[in-house]
Amino acid sequence: MITLIALRNFMLRPWRSLFLLLGYSLGVAVMIVLLSIGEALLTQARQERLVGGGQITVLPEGIDVEVLKTGGLGGMFFSIDHARFIYRQLLAAPRLAPWIAAAAPQIDTKLLYARLPNGREIAVDATGEIPSLSRAVGGGADIAAGAWEDDSLDRRWRDPTLAELRDDIDHFHVPPPNVRDDSTWGEWHYFNLFSTDHRRWAYVSFIVGGRVPGGPWGGQILVTLHEQDGRSRRFFAVAPSSQVRLSTSRADLTIGESTVRVLADGRYAVHARAHEEHGAGVANVDVTVTPAPGAYFPGAALSSGEAISGYVVPALRADADGTICVTDGAESLGCEPLRGAQAYHDHNWGVWRGVSWEWGAARAGAFAILYGRVEPPDSVVASQPLFVYVVDSLGFLRVFRPRAISYVDAPRNGIRVPRRAELFDARGDDTLRVTIRVEDATITDTRRPLIERGDYKDAKRIARPFFVQMKGVALLEGRIAGEPIHAEGYGFFETYR
């Protein structure tokens, strides 16, 4: 019956039938060609001599092999985020040295557009590699003439000095165009420092904020000194933009009399001078912060509408040497000497209006952990995903993704203040449980600056207005890469209530 209907339709409208048959044939032919090309690409990916050397090709998670075979849009322009971090901390890291002899980054036939002097743009295929690394995996190019060697940028990518690494991940930023005129833009270096007995600690912030760089903006130094179950003192200093020096290619920063400098060996020289908020005291911080090798978080930038937040941790595990001194006029009120004291440094930037977060960092034996999540004000999800980032003496070790952080609270002046917290996750055979015992907590009402400006409407919109900064002990338990973990140590933690 179907054959009869097809024949009668062909006799009734022969030209239309021929046109449809031709189109169908072309479609089938194109699909056959695409599948053949895709099959050849996969064959090439399995042949290390064809793909550019090596025995394994690393692609981003989520790339669909069928999409690659058919040439779909999802397989055309993929890239690997934080490729240098993956190369240095995974593929070429000491941890995998027994199994990986060499690794090489390569870009093959990337679509780019070259703009000519006359303004015309042309499409080009670009291929990129680091010559010495490609040769190491047996995929070096055949040179017909001249030389194909690493230049200074190749060397900096594969093997930066410690100072270059700090500058690459810890430099300052220009606000993107959509928030260029937002006065709530802020960016800062943040250091926290423990005393030797962990009963005293300091938060030191070098803050730049305002309509950077074209409108009113400036800098501020904020030093907060804490004693467990005791007094907290705040010191600050402000400077106009004319007294602020920052760089989009270096981590160095000057705000008035205070400075952050990256030394040639990768250490941070930190000098801060600030006056007491309600008193005559002056705080002088002069410390050198030495990050542990490999103990850094490469950073992440989140954007949700006008909420933009960036975050990087150049020193997840660090030691501090120097002094924190307080004077009252000509009288010295004492100095806290630091000798190999526990320290931490991160760098933040963005528009943080209405943004809240869970955050914590701790050193526990041979390990250091960083956990957190950021919740923008327009989030429609009950809770954003958490992460726990773990490093040891060899650098990056593992990332866990707990579903939630559970708190046990105790009331204080009508506010629920955490006294204990717990995170847990299992990834295959790896497990991690982090138990936090809070020893001290400071509460800040984030509505106060808005109310002082008369912005009562925005103040009422803040669902969790109390910012809680905690100091405590973190206990790590679990198993990673077949090795049991049981370690504890001090850290700092933050949440909102």
Stockholm file with secondary structure:
# STOCKHOLM 1.0

chainA/1-497         MITLIALRNFMLRPWRSLFLLLGYSLGVAVMIVLLSIGEALLTQARQERLVGGGQITVLPEGIDVEVLKTGGLGGMFFSIDHARFIYRQLLAAPRLAPWIAAAAPQIDTKLLYARLPNGREIAVDATGEIPSLSRAVGGGADIAAGAWEDDSLDRRWRDPTLAELRDDIDHFHVPPPNVRDDSTWGEWHYFNLFSTDHRRWAYVSFIVGGRVPGGPWGGQILVTLHEQDGRSRRFFAVAPSSQVRLSTSRADLTIGESTVRVLADGRYAVHARAHEEHGAGVANVDVTVTPAPGAYFPGAALSSGEAISGYVVPALRADADGTICVTDGAESLGCEPLRGAQAYHDHNWGVWRGVSWEWGAARAGAFAILYGRVEPPDSVVASQPLFVYVVDSLGFLRVFRPRAISYVDAPRNGIRVPRRAELFDARGDDTLRVTIRVEDATITDTRRPLIERGDYKDAKRIARPFFVQMKGVALLEGRIAGEPIHAEGYGFFETYR
#=GR chainA/1-497 SS CHHHHHHHHHHHSHHHHHHHHHHHHHHHHHHHHHHHHHHHHHHHHHCHHHHTSSSCCCCCTTCCHHHHHHTCGGGTSCCCTTHHHHIIIIITSGGGTTTCSCCCCEEEEEEEEEECTTSCEEEEEEEEECHHHHHHTTCCCCCSSSCCCCCHHHHHHHSCCHHHHHHHHHCCCCCCGGGTTCTTEEEEEEEEEECTTSSEEEEEEEEEEESTTTSSEEEEEEEEEEETTSCEEEEEEEEEGGGEECCSSCCCEEETTEEEEECTTSCEEEEEEEEETTSSEEEEEEEEEEECTTCCEEEEEEEETTEEEEEEEEEEEEEEEEEEEEEETTEEEEEEEEEEEEEEEEEEEEECTTCEEEEEEEEETTEEEEEEEEECTTCCSSSCCCEEEEEETTEEEEEECCSCEEEEEEEETTEEEEEEEEEEEEETTEEEEEEEEEEEEEEEETTHHHHHTTCHHHHHHCSSCEEEEEEEEEEEEEEETTEEEEEEEEEEEEEEC
#=GC SS_cons         CHHHHHHHHHHHSHHHHHHHHHHHHHHHHHHHHHHHHHHHHHHHHHCHHHHTSSSCCCCCTTCCHHHHHHTCGGGTSCCCTTHHHHIIIIITSGGGTTTCSCCCCEEEEEEEEEECTTSCEEEEEEEEECHHHHHHTTCCCCCSSSCCCCCHHHHHHHSCCHHHHHHHHHCCCCCCGGGTTCTTEEEEEEEEEECTTSSEEEEEEEEEEESTTTSSEEEEEEEEEEETTSCEEEEEEEEEGGGEECCSSCCCEEETTEEEEECTTSCEEEEEEEEETTSSEEEEEEEEEEECTTCCEEEEEEEETTEEEEEEEEEEEEEEEEEEEEEETTEEEEEEEEEEEEEEEEEEEEECTTCEEEEEEEEETTEEEEEEEEECTTCCSSSCCCEEEEEETTEEEEEECCSCEEEEEEEETTEEEEEEEEEEEEETTEEEEEEEEEEEEEEEETTHHHHHTTCHHHHHHCSSCEEEEEEEEEEEEEEETTEEEEEEEEEEEEEEC
//
